[in-house]
Amino acid sequence: MKFKDKIVLVTGSSRGIGRATAIAFAKEGANVVVNYVKNKEAADAVVSSIKSLGRDAVAMQADVSSEDDVKRMMEEAVQHFGAIDVLINNAGIVFDIPILEKTVGEWERTLRVNLIGPFLCIKYALPYMKGRPGASIVNISSTNGIDTLSTDDADYDASKAGVISLTKNFSQALAPDIRVNCVAPGWVDTEINKDLPKELIESETEKIAMKRWGRPEEIAKAVLFLCSDDASFITGSVLVADGGYK
């Protein structure tokens, strides 16, 4: 088990990529903090799945855009587990609205959750990660933050580009003790995409070399790799997982 007895905190882990990542870490021996904002029932279900694997887990409510919430969550995580070894900044939101119809409030909410959230989580987890062997942080960005253009998601694209910049800056600031990397998924079959028009799904699938969308479990494996000793000489990197999208 690559993460036996490690303490892992995954934001936004009541569903989708976050859920798959939390469970993947547990399968490799980790104990997990399952973060959620609203859906306690879903978070508790993830906790139950992890405990069925023989690992410990706890659900913790916190809005990552709130400094007070994040500070409290980190304190409570350490009260429960004693430390934090791995932080996965996965929580994110998107408003699929044409660029000129977006409100300032929607822009601010997207940036606060997707970009300021990871900053806050790193800031307040850091005191509990220092000195932990193999301590690692992975931020979840998106191919939208690299070269994918979507005028309905300009705020989302900007926030995910910011996550990549944040990753590179923190990788330098926290070296050599804590590695900081980033995973940039392309299209993934998650709840956030379930209501997309059928025509869009079909046209986007044609652009993917693998001719299918990714599975949350596949993104989770990329995250685990970057946190593992197999990636011990990798920091400040962006791992693209998009099935060969062109």
Beta strands, then each sheet from edge to edge (+ up, - down):
strand 1: 7-10
strand 2: 31-36
strand 3: 57-61
strand 4: 86-89
strand 5: 136-140
strand 6: 179-185
strand 7: 238-241
sheet 1: 3+ 2+ 1+ 4+ 5+ 6+ 7+
end
